[in-house]
Amino acid sequence: MQKLILGSCILLVCGLAPQALHAQALSCKAVGLHQARVVAGTTTSLVNVLARGFTKLCQQEKWPNSRKQCVLRARTKGHLEACTNGTTPTRRCAAVAAHQAKLLAEATPSLRKSIQKSLYALCQKEGWSEKRATCLLRASTLKDLKACKSSQGATPSENSPDEKTTQPQRILQPRKLAPSCPSFYRRHPTACSLWLGCNNNDGKSCFKLGWLFEGKKLTRRPKNWRGQKALGLYLKSCRLGYANACTRAGTLFSMGYYGIRKDQRRSKRLKQRWFQLVEAQCRNRNAKACIRLGKAYYIGGWYNRTQPRKARRYFFRAVALGDPEGYTRIGYTYWYGVARRSGARIKQKPFLARKYFAKACQRNHILGCAALGGTYGRYNQKLPRNYRLNRYYLNKACELGGGNHCWHLAVIYKFGRGTRRNCTVARKYARAACRLNRKLCGRFRCP
């Protein structure tokens, strides 16, 4: 009897030993400590506090072993969120996407990588469950993949006959054919989509398509044929309310390009149409439209005669709408004083110009900071020079993303204008200019 009891005790101990070891490996204390290390990251002072909180949460909610194993495998906060929500982790998503892409791209292997990327993004966005991920990894045909999607993770073999019969019948709908464009437009990568947009009454698409015709990017036909085609698209775009198209069509009628007969009356009507469209945009609280109106009234030329007071009024309206470029444009009107194209006299006030440039620079406008630096570096009888402030404001414009202003600073340090010649600093600004504007790369030399 004693031997029998002893044997049964040995069997119980031997049978429970692995489970006890497994429970010890997946204890809430170890899980909480690992989760705290992942969440805390570099701030090690928070590890102990977070570990106690996660351990208590694990004990209260009685996390299952599957969740504990998921947490112990996690290396980032995203993995921890996947464990909490019960969704598929990132690595599992990659495996599922690769397996699905292999099945879907059997006929067209060249599309396999693009399909895999899109499925991986979809898995992370929708947060596929573990059940669905397991089903997709088991699938061997396209029919199995559809079954996994429709039955939320159960393969066809796992579905019972009752479930199959209770599923609602699928109603067949007529297939929608994708719209296609003429073969003439398929030669250019964007012309087809622009043609479709223009047919759907999108004024911007019509304007861009006309610009492609005008720039020899669609066909090598004679320029008069291309110009006539572009003019038709510009007029359609103008009728649809795109202001830039009115400007271009008016210029073609005014100058008589591409064999188009000159028509000043029509050009004037298109100019009036441009003013109507842009004024409507400005009234609808579009600051950029107010800037464009102000520039048109200040420059004059094709748009209208020069009206500096009206131009400043629109610039102030742009400032009221929150665009600091208005301050910069007001500063230019006071700095230059004369509208170059029309020759109308406007009194120069450099002190006021500097004041408005400073207001624009305070609001982190790149052109305002560059113009303010220019007032300290250029010769003017009424304003003294200050090369230190000139470099300071140009540097600020460079830091805000103005590549040309970084190049200007590089030239200043290369030739030592107002400072000592320093090729090391000049090269630094030249590299910054290259990063911001690729056209400036490889053109700087400082021996």
Order of alpha helices (4+ residues) and beta strands (2+ residues): alpha-alpha-alpha-alpha-alpha-alpha-alpha-alpha-alpha-alpha-alpha-alpha-alpha-alpha-alpha-alpha-alpha-alpha-alpha-alpha-alpha-alpha-alpha
